[in-house]
Amino acid sequence: MGRRPKVQPTDVGRLALNVRWHRESMGWSMTELGRRAGMAQSRISDFESGITNNPLLHTLERLASALGVTVGQLVDE
């Protein structure tokens, strides 16, 4: 069984800001992003506020897909 890649604490803030920036640039609410990503609005809120401090790769993939970007763009921008 493979190990899940770890997201470093400093990356969490960057991820949160990048998700929020992409979401807002689309003119979407957290509810709309949640709908498009198949996630509850509360999970989007937790993610953007940094409460979710070790997101699963699957979660990042769903958010990136909904926003029309790559996971790398969410992590590296």
mmCIF file of the N, C-alpha and C atoms, coordinates in Angstrom:
data_MODEL
# 
_entry.id   MODEL 
# 
loop_
_atom_site.group_PDB 
_atom_site.id 
_atom_site.type_symbol 
_atom_site.label_atom_id 
_atom_site.label_alt_id 
_atom_site.label_comp_id 
_atom_site.label_asym_id 
_atom_site.label_entity_id 
_atom_site.label_seq_id 
_atom_site.pdbx_PDB_ins_code 
_atom_site.Cartn_x 
_atom_site.Cartn_y 
_atom_site.Cartn_z 
_atom_site.occupancy 
_atom_site.B_iso_or_equiv 
_atom_site.pdbx_formal_charge 
_atom_site.auth_seq_id 
_atom_site.auth_comp_id 
_atom_site.auth_asym_id 
_atom_site.auth_atom_id 
_atom_site.pdbx_PDB_model_num 
ATOM 1   N N  . MET A 1 1  ? 0.841   -1.171 0.000   1.00 0.00 ? 1  MET A N  1 
ATOM 2   C CA . MET A 1 1  ? 0.000   0.000  0.000   1.00 0.00 ? 1  MET A CA 1 
ATOM 3   C C  . MET A 1 1  ? 0.886   1.234  0.000   1.00 0.00 ? 1  MET A C  1 
ATOM 4   N N  . GLY A 1 2  ? 0.661   2.137  -0.973  1.00 0.00 ? 2  GLY A N  1 
ATOM 5   C CA . GLY A 1 2  ? 1.473   3.327  -1.103  1.00 0.00 ? 2  GLY A CA 1 
ATOM 6   C C  . GLY A 1 2  ? 1.153   4.369  -0.051  1.00 0.00 ? 2  GLY A C  1 
ATOM 7   N N  . ARG A 1 3  ? 2.130   5.171  0.222   1.00 0.00 ? 3  ARG A N  1 
ATOM 8   C CA . ARG A 1 3  ? 1.921   6.253  1.183   1.00 0.00 ? 3  ARG A CA 1 
ATOM 9   C C  . ARG A 1 3  ? 1.282   7.432  0.491   1.00 0.00 ? 3  ARG A C  1 
ATOM 10  N N  . ARG A 1 4  ? 0.424   8.106  1.202   1.00 0.00 ? 4  ARG A N  1 
ATOM 11  C CA . ARG A 1 4  ? -0.224  9.298  0.679   1.00 0.00 ? 4  ARG A CA 1 
ATOM 12  C C  . ARG A 1 4  ? 0.769   10.454 0.745   1.00 0.00 ? 4  ARG A C  1 
ATOM 13  N N  . PRO A 1 5  ? 0.894   11.219 -0.351  1.00 0.00 ? 5  PRO A N  1 
ATOM 14  C CA . PRO A 1 5  ? 1.794   12.371 -0.309  1.00 0.00 ? 5  PRO A CA 1 
ATOM 15  C C  . PRO A 1 5  ? 1.339   13.353 0.754   1.00 0.00 ? 5  PRO A C  1 
ATOM 16  N N  . LYS A 1 6  ? 2.280   13.874 1.495   1.00 0.00 ? 6  LYS A N  1 
ATOM 17  C CA . LYS A 1 6  ? 1.965   14.833 2.551   1.00 0.00 ? 6  LYS A CA 1 
ATOM 18  C C  . LYS A 1 6  ? 2.002   16.251 1.995   1.00 0.00 ? 6  LYS A C  1 
ATOM 19  N N  . VAL A 1 7  ? 1.073   17.052 2.457   1.00 0.00 ? 7  VAL A N  1 
ATOM 20  C CA . VAL A 1 7  ? 1.069   18.472 2.140   1.00 0.00 ? 7  VAL A CA 1 
ATOM 21  C C  . VAL A 1 7  ? 1.662   19.175 3.350   1.00 0.00 ? 7  VAL A C  1 
ATOM 22  N N  . GLN A 1 8  ? 2.696   19.942 3.142   1.00 0.00 ? 8  GLN A N  1 
ATOM 23  C CA . GLN A 1 8  ? 3.364   20.631 4.227   1.00 0.00 ? 8  GLN A CA 1 
ATOM 24  C C  . GLN A 1 8  ? 2.494   21.771 4.751   1.00 0.00 ? 8  GLN A C  1 
ATOM 25  N N  . PRO A 1 9  ? 2.590   22.089 6.055   1.00 0.00 ? 9  PRO A N  1 
ATOM 26  C CA . PRO A 1 9  ? 1.770   23.164 6.618   1.00 0.00 ? 9  PRO A CA 1 
ATOM 27  C C  . PRO A 1 9  ? 1.887   24.491 5.878   1.00 0.00 ? 9  PRO A C  1 
ATOM 28  N N  . THR A 1 10 ? 3.087   24.832 5.400   1.00 0.00 ? 10 THR A N  1 
ATOM 29  C CA . THR A 1 10 ? 3.243   26.082 4.668   1.00 0.00 ? 10 THR A CA 1 
ATOM 30  C C  . THR A 1 10 ? 2.512   26.043 3.338   1.00 0.00 ? 10 THR A C  1 
ATOM 31  N N  . ASP A 1 11 ? 2.360   24.834 2.780   1.00 0.00 ? 11 ASP A N  1 
ATOM 32  C CA . ASP A 1 11 ? 1.647   24.683 1.518   1.00 0.00 ? 11 ASP A CA 1 
ATOM 33  C C  . ASP A 1 11 ? 0.147   24.858 1.699   1.00 0.00 ? 11 ASP A C  1 
ATOM 34  N N  . VAL A 1 12 ? -0.356  24.551 2.904   1.00 0.00 ? 12 VAL A N  1 
ATOM 35  C CA . VAL A 1 12 ? -1.796  24.625 3.145   1.00 0.00 ? 12 VAL A CA 1 
ATOM 36  C C  . VAL A 1 12 ? -2.296  26.044 2.946   1.00 0.00 ? 12 VAL A C  1 
ATOM 37  N N  . GLY A 1 13 ? -1.585  27.016 3.457   1.00 0.00 ? 13 GLY A N  1 
ATOM 38  C CA . GLY A 1 13 ? -1.986  28.409 3.273   1.00 0.00 ? 13 GLY A CA 1 
ATOM 39  C C  . GLY A 1 13 ? -1.987  28.806 1.814   1.00 0.00 ? 13 GLY A C  1 
ATOM 40  N N  . ARG A 1 14 ? -0.978  28.361 1.086   1.00 0.00 ? 14 ARG A N  1 
ATOM 41  C CA . ARG A 1 14 ? -0.895  28.659 -0.343  1.00 0.00 ? 14 ARG A CA 1 
ATOM 42  C C  . ARG A 1 14 ? -2.039  27.994 -1.082  1.00 0.00 ? 14 ARG A C  1 
ATOM 43  N N  . LEU A 1 15 ? -2.315  26.733 -0.760  1.00 0.00 ? 15 LEU A N  1 
ATOM 44  C CA . LEU A 1 15 ? -3.435  26.028 -1.383  1.00 0.00 ? 15 LEU A CA 1 
ATOM 45  C C  . LEU A 1 15 ? -4.746  26.750 -1.125  1.00 0.00 ? 15 LEU A C  1 
ATOM 46  N N  . ALA A 1 16 ? -4.960  27.132 0.122   1.00 0.00 ? 16 ALA A N  1 
ATOM 47  C CA . ALA A 1 16 ? -6.203  27.818 0.485   1.00 0.00 ? 16 ALA A CA 1 
ATOM 48  C C  . ALA A 1 16 ? -6.354  29.111 -0.306  1.00 0.00 ? 16 ALA A C  1 
ATOM 49  N N  . LEU A 1 17 ? -5.287  29.883 -0.385  1.00 0.00 ? 17 LEU A N  1 
ATOM 50  C CA . LEU A 1 17 ? -5.340  31.141 -1.137  1.00 0.00 ? 17 LEU A CA 1 
ATOM 51  C C  . LEU A 1 17 ? -5.554  30.895 -2.622  1.00 0.00 ? 17 LEU A C  1 
ATOM 52  N N  . ASN A 1 18 ? -4.895  29.881 -3.176  1.00 0.00 ? 18 ASN A N  1 
ATOM 53  C CA . ASN A 1 18 ? -5.043  29.593 -4.598  1.00 0.00 ? 18 ASN A CA 1 
ATOM 54  C C  . ASN A 1 18 ? -6.450  29.124 -4.935  1.00 0.00 ? 18 ASN A C  1 
ATOM 55  N N  . VAL A 1 19 ? -7.020  28.259 -4.096  1.00 0.00 ? 19 VAL A N  1 
ATOM 56  C CA . VAL A 1 19 ? -8.390  27.813 -4.345  1.00 0.00 ? 19 VAL A CA 1 
ATOM 57  C C  . VAL A 1 19 ? -9.329  29.002 -4.289  1.00 0.00 ? 19 VAL A C  1 
ATOM 58  N N  . ARG A 1 20 ? -9.184  29.829 -3.268  1.00 0.00 ? 20 ARG A N  1 
ATOM 59  C CA . ARG A 1 20 ? -10.052 31.007 -3.135  1.00 0.00 ? 20 ARG A CA 1 
ATOM 60  C C  . ARG A 1 20 ? -9.884  31.937 -4.335  1.00 0.00 ? 20 ARG A C  1 
ATOM 61  N N  . TRP A 1 21 ? -8.622  32.180 -4.744  1.00 0.00 ? 21 TRP A N  1 
ATOM 62  C CA . TRP A 1 21 ? -8.380  33.074 -5.869  1.00 0.00 ? 21 TRP A CA 1 
ATOM 63  C C  . TRP A 1 21 ? -9.039  32.548 -7.138  1.00 0.00 ? 21 TRP A C  1 
ATOM 64  N N  . HIS A 1 22 ? -8.852  31.266 -7.434  1.00 0.00 ? 22 HIS A N  1 
ATOM 65  C CA . HIS A 1 22 ? -9.456  30.684 -8.636  1.00 0.00 ? 22 HIS A CA 1 
ATOM 66  C C  . HIS A 1 22 ? -10.979 30.717 -8.553  1.00 0.00 ? 22 HIS A C  1 
ATOM 67  N N  . ARG A 1 23 ? -11.513 30.381 -7.390  1.00 0.00 ? 23 ARG A N  1 
ATOM 68  C CA . ARG A 1 23 ? -12.972 30.391 -7.215  1.00 0.00 ? 23 ARG A CA 1 
ATOM 69  C C  . ARG A 1 23 ? -13.524 31.798 -7.440  1.00 0.00 ? 23 ARG A C  1 
ATOM 70  N N  . GLU A 1 24 ? -12.924 32.782 -6.818  1.00 0.00 ? 24 GLU A N  1 
ATOM 71  C CA . GLU A 1 24 ? -13.393 34.154 -6.952  1.00 0.00 ? 24 GLU A CA 1 
ATOM 72  C C  . GLU A 1 24 ? -13.196 34.680 -8.371  1.00 0.00 ? 24 GLU A C  1 
ATOM 73  N N  . SER A 1 25 ? -12.111 34.261 -9.044  1.00 0.00 ? 25 SER A N  1 
ATOM 74  C CA . SER A 1 25 ? -11.894 34.718 -10.419 1.00 0.00 ? 25 SER A CA 1 
ATOM 75  C C  . SER A 1 25 ? -12.964 34.164 -11.359 1.00 0.00 ? 25 SER A C  1 
ATOM 76  N N  . MET A 1 26 ? -13.579 33.043 -10.973 1.00 0.00 ? 26 MET A N  1 
ATOM 77  C CA . MET A 1 26 ? -14.685 32.477 -11.753 1.00 0.00 ? 26 MET A CA 1 
ATOM 78  C C  . MET A 1 26 ? -16.009 33.134 -11.375 1.00 0.00 ? 26 MET A C  1 
ATOM 79  N N  . GLY A 1 27 ? -15.990 33.942 -10.313 1.00 0.00 ? 27 GLY A N  1 
ATOM 80  C CA . GLY A 1 27 ? -17.221 34.575 -9.842  1.00 0.00 ? 27 GLY A CA 1 
ATOM 81  C C  . GLY A 1 27 ? -18.135 33.619 -9.092  1.00 0.00 ? 27 GLY A C  1 
ATOM 82  N N  . TRP A 1 28 ? -17.553 32.557 -8.543  1.00 0.00 ? 28 TRP A N  1 
ATOM 83  C CA . TRP A 1 28 ? -18.333 31.528 -7.867  1.00 0.00 ? 28 TRP A CA 1 
ATOM 84  C C  . TRP A 1 28 ? -18.330 31.713 -6.361  1.00 0.00 ? 28 TRP A C  1 
ATOM 85  N N  . SER A 1 29 ? -19.419 31.335 -5.758  1.00 0.00 ? 29 SER A N  1 
ATOM 86  C CA . SER A 1 29 ? -19.500 31.243 -4.303  1.00 0.00 ? 29 SER A CA 1 
ATOM 87  C C  . SER A 1 29 ? -18.881 29.908 -3.884  1.00 0.00 ? 29 SER A C  1 
ATOM 88  N N  . MET A 1 30 ? -18.679 29.739 -2.590  1.00 0.00 ? 30 MET A N  1 
ATOM 89  C CA . MET A 1 30 ? -18.204 28.450 -2.093  1.00 0.00 ? 30 MET A CA 1 
ATOM 90  C C  . MET A 1 30 ? -19.238 27.364 -2.377  1.00 0.00 ? 30 MET A C  1 
ATOM 91  N N  . THR A 1 31 ? -20.498 27.731 -2.320  1.00 0.00 ? 31 THR A N  1 
ATOM 92  C CA . THR A 1 31 ? -21.565 26.770 -2.615  1.00 0.00 ? 31 THR A CA 1 
ATOM 93  C C  . THR A 1 31 ? -21.471 26.291 -4.055  1.00 0.00 ? 31 THR A C  1 
ATOM 94  N N  . GLU A 1 32 ? -21.216 27.217 -4.973  1.00 0.00 ? 32 GLU A N  1 
ATOM 95  C CA . GLU A 1 32 ? -21.109 26.844 -6.390  1.00 0.00 ? 32 GLU A CA 1 
ATOM 96  C C  . GLU A 1 32 ? -19.901 25.946 -6.632  1.00 0.00 ? 32 GLU A C  1 
ATOM 97  N N  . LEU A 1 33 ? -18.759 26.286 -6.048  1.00 0.00 ? 33 LEU A N  1 
ATOM 98  C CA . LEU A 1 33 ? -17.583 25.423 -6.208  1.00 0.00 ? 33 LEU A CA 1 
ATOM 99  C C  . LEU A 1 33 ? -17.871 24.048 -5.615  1.00 0.00 ? 33 LEU A C  1 
ATOM 100 N N  . GLY A 1 34 ? -18.494 24.020 -4.455  1.00 0.00 ? 34 GLY A N  1 
ATOM 101 C CA . GLY A 1 34 ? -18.842 22.743 -3.849  1.00 0.00 ? 34 GLY A CA 1 
ATOM 102 C C  . GLY A 1 34 ? -19.742 21.912 -4.746  1.00 0.00 ? 34 GLY A C  1 
ATOM 103 N N  . ARG A 1 35 ? -20.717 22.550 -5.347  1.00 0.00 ? 35 ARG A N  1 
ATOM 104 C CA . ARG A 1 35 ? -21.625 21.840 -6.252  1.00 0.00 ? 35 ARG A CA 1 
ATOM 105 C C  . ARG A 1 35 ? -20.852 21.253 -7.419  1.00 0.00 ? 35 ARG A C  1 
ATOM 106 N N  . ARG A 1 36 ? -19.985 22.047 -8.016  1.00 0.00 ? 36 ARG A N  1 
ATOM 107 C CA . ARG A 1 36 ? -19.224 21.603 -9.184  1.00 0.00 ? 36 ARG A CA 1 
ATOM 108 C C  . ARG A 1 36 ? -18.181 20.531 -8.842  1.00 0.00 ? 36 ARG A C  1 
ATOM 109 N N  . ALA A 1 37 ? -17.677 20.578 -7.607  1.00 0.00 ? 37 ALA A N  1 
ATOM 110 C CA . ALA A 1 37 ? -16.669 19.600 -7.179  1.00 0.00 ? 37 ALA A CA 1 
ATOM 111 C C  . ALA A 1 37 ? -17.290 18.399 -6.464  1.00 0.00 ? 37 ALA A C  1 
ATOM 112 N N  . GLY A 1 38 ? -18.606 18.433 -6.253  1.00 0.00 ? 38 GLY A N  1 
ATOM 113 C CA . GLY A 1 38 ? -19.265 17.339 -5.553  1.00 0.00 ? 38 GLY A CA 1 
ATOM 114 C C  . GLY A 1 38 ? -18.922 17.303 -4.075  1.00 0.00 ? 38 GLY A C  1 
ATOM 115 N N  . MET A 1 39 ? -18.783 18.488 -3.487  1.00 0.00 ? 39 MET A N  1 
ATOM 116 C CA . MET A 1 39 ? -18.411 18.604 -2.081  1.00 0.00 ? 39 MET A CA 1 
ATOM 117 C C  . MET A 1 39 ? -19.373 19.562 -1.389  1.00 0.00 ? 39 MET A C  1 
ATOM 118 N N  . ALA A 1 40 ? -19.525 19.410 -0.099  1.00 0.00 ? 40 ALA A N  1 
ATOM 119 C CA . ALA A 1 40 ? -20.363 20.322 0.669   1.00 0.00 ? 40 ALA A CA 1 
ATOM 120 C C  . ALA A 1 40 ? -19.693 21.689 0.769   1.00 0.00 ? 40 ALA A C  1 
ATOM 121 N N  . GLN A 1 41 ? -20.500 22.730 0.834   1.00 0.00 ? 41 GLN A N  1 
ATOM 122 C CA . GLN A 1 41 ? -19.975 24.088 0.977   1.00 0.00 ? 41 GLN A CA 1 
ATOM 123 C C  . GLN A 1 41 ? -19.117 24.189 2.237   1.00 0.00 ? 41 GLN A C  1 
ATOM 124 N N  . SER A 1 42 ? -19.491 23.481 3.287   1.00 0.00 ? 42 SER A N  1 
ATOM 125 C CA . SER A 1 42 ? -18.723 23.536 4.535   1.00 0.00 ? 42 SER A CA 1 
ATOM 126 C C  . SER A 1 42 ? -17.305 22.987 4.340   1.00 0.00 ? 42 SER A C  1 
ATOM 127 N N  . ARG A 1 43 ? -17.144 21.997 3.465   1.00 0.00 ? 43 ARG A N  1 
ATOM 128 C CA . ARG A 1 43 ? -15.795 21.469 3.185   1.00 0.00 ? 43 ARG A CA 1 
ATOM 129 C C  . ARG A 1 43 ? -14.965 22.490 2.417   1.00 0.00 ? 43 ARG A C  1 
ATOM 130 N N  . ILE A 1 44 ? -15.606 23.221 1.501   1.00 0.00 ? 44 ILE A N  1 
ATOM 131 C CA . ILE A 1 44 ? -14.892 24.277 0.771   1.00 0.00 ? 44 ILE A CA 1 
ATOM 132 C C  . ILE A 1 44 ? -14.457 25.345 1.764   1.00 0.00 ? 44 ILE A C  1 
ATOM 133 N N  . SER A 1 45 ? -15.346 25.726 2.650   1.00 0.00 ? 45 SER A N  1 
ATOM 134 C CA . SER A 1 45 ? -15.032 26.736 3.667   1.00 0.00 ? 45 SER A CA 1 
ATOM 135 C C  . SER A 1 45 ? -13.875 26.272 4.544   1.00 0.00 ? 45 SER A C  1 
ATOM 136 N N  . ASP A 1 46 ? -13.929 25.025 5.021   1.00 0.00 ? 46 ASP A N  1 
ATOM 137 C CA . ASP A 1 46 ? -12.837 24.488 5.841   1.00 0.00 ? 46 ASP A CA 1 
ATOM 138 C C  . ASP A 1 46 ? -11.526 24.491 5.078   1.00 0.00 ? 46 ASP A C  1 
ATOM 139 N N  . PHE A 1 47 ? -11.580 24.136 3.811   1.00 0.00 ? 47 PHE A N  1 
ATOM 140 C CA . PHE A 1 47 ? -10.373 24.097 2.996   1.00 0.00 ? 47 PHE A CA 1 
ATOM 141 C C  . PHE A 1 47 ? -9.786  25.497 2.831   1.00 0.00 ? 47 PHE A C  1 
ATOM 142 N N  . GLU A 1 48 ? -10.634 26.460 2.467   1.00 0.00 ? 48 GLU A N  1 
ATOM 143 C CA . GLU A 1 48 ? -10.140 27.820 2.222   1.00 0.00 ? 48 GLU A CA 1 
ATOM 144 C C  . GLU A 1 48 ? -9.663  28.508 3.500   1.00 0.00 ? 48 GLU A C  1 
ATOM 145 N N  . SER A 1 49 ? -10.202 28.125 4.632   1.00 0.00 ? 49 SER A N  1 
ATOM 146 C CA . SER A 1 49 ? -9.784  28.747 5.889   1.00 0.00 ? 49 SER A CA 1 
ATOM 147 C C  . SER A 1 49 ? -8.583  28.037 6.512   1.00 0.00 ? 49 SER A C  1 
ATOM 148 N N  . GLY A 1 50 ? -8.163  26.934 5.918   1.00 0.00 ? 50 GLY A N  1 
ATOM 149 C CA . GLY A 1 50 ? -7.005  26.212 6.422   1.00 0.00 ? 50 GLY A CA 1 
ATOM 150 C C  . GLY A 1 50 ? -7.332  25.211 7.513   1.00 0.00 ? 50 GLY A C  1 
ATOM 151 N N  . ILE A 1 51 ? -8.612  25.016 7.823   1.00 0.00 ? 51 ILE A N  1 
ATOM 152 C CA . ILE A 1 51 ? -9.001  24.025 8.827   1.00 0.00 ? 51 ILE A CA 1 
ATOM 153 C C  . ILE A 1 51 ? -8.633  22.630 8.349   1.00 0.00 ? 51 ILE A C  1 
ATOM 154 N N  . THR A 1 52 ? -8.818  22.375 7.063   1.00 0.00 ? 52 THR A N  1 
ATOM 155 C CA . THR A 1 52 ? -8.405  21.108 6.475   1.00 0.00 ? 52 THR A CA 1 
ATOM 156 C C  . THR A 1 52 ? -6.921  21.225 6.194   1.00 0.00 ? 52 THR A C  1 
ATOM 157 N N  . ASN A 1 53 ? -6.101  20.673 7.108   1.00 0.00 ? 53 ASN A N  1 
ATOM 158 C CA . ASN A 1 53 ? -4.661  20.911 7.002   1.00 0.00 ? 53 ASN A CA 1 
ATOM 159 C C  . ASN A 1 53 ? -3.885  19.787 6.340   1.00 0.00 ? 53 ASN A C  1 
ATOM 160 N N  . ASN A 1 54 ? -4.551  18.730 5.920   1.00 0.00 ? 54 ASN A N  1 
ATOM 161 C CA . ASN A 1 54 ? -3.865  17.651 5.213   1.00 0.00 ? 54 ASN A CA 1 
ATOM 162 C C  . ASN A 1 54 ? -4.827  17.055 4.190   1.00 0.00 ? 54 ASN A C  1 
ATOM 163 N N  . PRO A 1 55 ? -5.134  17.825 3.139   1.00 0.00 ? 55 PRO A N  1 
ATOM 164 C CA . PRO A 1 55 ? -6.133  17.371 2.177   1.00 0.00 ? 55 PRO A CA 1 
ATOM 165 C C  . PRO A 1 55 ? -5.670  16.144 1.401   1.00 0.00 ? 55 PRO A C  1 
ATOM 166 N N  . LEU A 1 56 ? -6.612  15.278 1.102   1.00 0.00 ? 56 LEU A N  1 
ATOM 167 C CA . LEU A 1 56 ? -6.334  14.107 0.279   1.00 0.00 ? 56 LEU A CA 1 
ATOM 168 C C  . LEU A 1 56 ? -6.102  14.533 -1.167  1.00 0.00 ? 56 LEU A C  1 
ATOM 169 N N  . LEU A 1 57 ? -5.284  13.782 -1.867  1.00 0.00 ? 57 LEU A N  1 
ATOM 170 C CA . LEU A 1 57 ? -5.033  14.072 -3.274  1.00 0.00 ? 57 LEU A CA 1 
ATOM 171 C C  . LEU A 1 57 ? -6.340  14.059 -4.055  1.00 0.00 ? 57 LEU A C  1 
ATOM 172 N N  . HIS A 1 58 ? -7.221  13.134 -3.720  1.00 0.00 ? 58 HIS A N  1 
ATOM 173 C CA . HIS A 1 58 ? -8.522  13.049 -4.393  1.00 0.00 ? 58 HIS A CA 1 
ATOM 174 C C  . HIS A 1 58 ? -9.295  14.362 -4.241  1.00 0.00 ? 58 HIS A C  1 
ATOM 175 N N  . THR A 1 59 ? -9.235  14.966 -3.066  1.00 0.00 ? 59 THR A N  1 
ATOM 176 C CA . THR A 1 59 ? -9.913  16.246 -2.825  1.00 0.00 ? 59 THR A CA 1 
ATOM 177 C C  . THR A 1 59 ? -9.313  17.339 -3.700  1.00 0.00 ? 59 THR A C  1 
ATOM 178 N N  . LEU A 1 60 ? -7.983  17.380 -3.752  1.00 0.00 ? 60 LEU A N  1 
ATOM 179 C CA . LEU A 1 60 ? -7.308  18.378 -4.586  1.00 0.00 ? 60 LEU A CA 1 
ATOM 180 C C  . LEU A 1 60 ? -7.656  18.184 -6.057  1.00 0.00 ? 60 LEU A C  1 
ATOM 181 N N  . GLU A 1 61 ? -7.739  16.931 -6.490  1.00 0.00 ? 61 GLU A N  1 
ATOM 182 C CA . GLU A 1 61 ? -8.088  16.648 -7.881  1.00 0.00 ? 61 GLU A CA 1 
ATOM 183 C C  . GLU A 1 61 ? -9.509  17.112 -8.197  1.00 0.00 ? 61 GLU A C  1 
ATOM 184 N N  . ARG A 1 62 ? -10.435 16.904 -7.283  1.00 0.00 ? 62 ARG A N  1 
ATOM 185 C CA . ARG A 1 62 ? -11.817 17.335 -7.503  1.00 0.00 ? 62 ARG A CA 1 
ATOM 186 C C  . ARG A 1 62 ? -11.910 18.863 -7.574  1.00 0.00 ? 62 ARG A C  1 
ATOM 187 N N  . LEU A 1 63 ? -11.211 19.535 -6.676  1.00 0.00 ? 63 LEU A N  1 
ATOM 188 C CA . LEU A 1 63 ? -11.222 21.002 -6.695  1.00 0.00 ? 63 LEU A CA 1 
ATOM 189 C C  . LEU A 1 63 ? -10.572 21.532 -7.973  1.00 0.00 ? 63 LEU A C  1 
ATOM 190 N N  . ALA A 1 64 ? -9.427  20.978 -8.329  1.00 0.00 ? 64 ALA A N  1 
ATOM 191 C CA . ALA A 1 64 ? -8.720  21.433 -9.530  1.00 0.00 ? 64 ALA A CA 1 
ATOM 192 C C  . ALA A 1 64 ? -9.581  21.213 -10.774 1.00 0.00 ? 64 ALA A C  1 
ATOM 193 N N  . SER A 1 65 ? -10.195 20.056 -10.872 1.00 0.00 ? 65 SER A N  1 
ATOM 194 C CA . SER A 1 65 ? -11.042 19.753 -12.025 1.00 0.00 ? 65 SER A CA 1 
ATOM 195 C C  . SER A 1 65 ? -12.208 20.731 -12.115 1.00 0.00 ? 65 SER A C  1 
ATOM 196 N N  . ALA A 1 66 ? -12.845 20.992 -11.003 1.00 0.00 ? 66 ALA A N  1 
ATOM 197 C CA . ALA A 1 66 ? -13.981 21.918 -10.997 1.00 0.00 ? 66 ALA A CA 1 
ATOM 198 C C  . ALA A 1 66 ? -13.543 23.324 -11.406 1.00 0.00 ? 66 ALA A C  1 
ATOM 199 N N  . LEU A 1 67 ? -12.339 23.706 -11.016 1.00 0.00 ? 67 LEU A N  1 
ATOM 200 C CA . LEU A 1 67 ? -11.834 25.048 -11.315 1.00 0.00 ? 67 LEU A CA 1 
ATOM 201 C C  . LEU A 1 67 ? -11.162 25.136 -12.683 1.00 0.00 ? 67 LEU A C  1 
ATOM 202 N N  . GLY A 1 68 ? -10.975 23.995 -13.338 1.00 0.00 ? 68 GLY A N  1 
ATOM 203 C CA . GLY A 1 68 ? -10.357 23.991 -14.662 1.00 0.00 ? 68 GLY A CA 1 
ATOM 204 C C  . GLY A 1 68 ? -8.863  24.225 -14.635 1.00 0.00 ? 68 GLY A C  1 
ATOM 205 N N  . VAL A 1 69 ? -8.210  23.801 -13.547 1.00 0.00 ? 69 VAL A N  1 
ATOM 206 C CA . VAL A 1 69 ? -6.760  23.934 -13.416 1.00 0.00 ? 69 VAL A CA 1 
ATOM 207 C C  . VAL A 1 69 ? -6.186  22.578 -13.013 1.00 0.00 ? 69 VAL A C  1 
ATOM 208 N N  . THR A 1 70 ? -4.878  22.496 -12.951 1.00 0.00 ? 70 THR A N  1 
ATOM 209 C CA . THR A 1 70 ? -4.228  21.272 -12.492 1.00 0.00 ? 70 THR A CA 1 
ATOM 210 C C  . THR A 1 70 ? -3.975  21.360 -10.989 1.00 0.00 ? 70 THR A C  1 
ATOM 211 N N  . VAL A 1 71 ? -3.742  20.209 -10.391 1.00 0.00 ? 71 VAL A N  1 
ATOM 212 C CA . VAL A 1 71 ? -3.373  20.192 -8.971  1.00 0.00 ? 71 VAL A CA 1 
ATOM 213 C C  . VAL A 1 71 ? -2.085  20.991 -8.783  1.00 0.00 ? 71 VAL A C  1 
ATOM 214 N N  . GLY A 1 72 ? -1.166  20.841 -9.717  1.00 0.00 ? 72 GLY A N  1 
ATOM 215 C CA . GLY A 1 72 ? 0.086   21.589 -9.647  1.00 0.00 ? 72 GLY A CA 1 
ATOM 216 C C  . GLY A 1 72 ? -0.133  23.089 -9.604  1.00 0.00 ? 72 GLY A C  1 
ATOM 217 N N  . GLN A 1 73 ? -1.096  23.576 -10.348 1.00 0.00 ? 73 GLN A N  1 
ATOM 218 C CA . GLN A 1 73 ? -1.396  25.005 -10.322 1.00 0.00 ? 73 GLN A CA 1 
ATOM 219 C C  . GLN A 1 73 ? -1.927  25.427 -8.963  1.00 0.00 ? 73 GLN A C  1 
ATOM 220 N N  . LEU A 1 74 ? -2.716  24.584 -8.334  1.00 0.00 ? 74 LEU A N  1 
ATOM 221 C CA . LEU A 1 74 ? -3.216  24.919 -7.008  1.00 0.00 ? 74 LEU A CA 1 
ATOM 222 C C  . LEU A 1 74 ? -2.091  24.951 -5.982  1.00 0.00 ? 74 LEU A C  1 
ATOM 223 N N  . VAL A 1 75 ? -1.104  24.079 -6.153  1.00 0.00 ? 75 VAL A N  1 
ATOM 224 C CA . VAL A 1 75 ? -0.016  23.976 -5.191  1.00 0.00 ? 75 VAL A CA 1 
ATOM 225 C C  . VAL A 1 75 ? 1.064   25.024 -5.449  1.00 0.00 ? 75 VAL A C  1 
ATOM 226 N N  . ASP A 1 76 ? 1.390   25.260 -6.718  1.00 0.00 ? 76 ASP A N  1 
ATOM 227 C CA . ASP A 1 76 ? 2.592   26.043 -7.042  1.00 0.00 ? 76 ASP A CA 1 
ATOM 228 C C  . ASP A 1 76 ? 2.381   27.517 -7.303  1.00 0.00 ? 76 ASP A C  1 
ATOM 229 N N  . GLU A 1 77 ? 1.179   27.945 -7.562  1.00 0.00 ? 77 GLU A N  1 
ATOM 230 C CA . GLU A 1 77 ? 0.997   29.363 -7.921  1.00 0.00 ? 77 GLU A CA 1 
ATOM 231 C C  . GLU A 1 77 ? 1.263   30.259 -6.750  1.00 0.00 ? 77 GLU A C  1 
# 
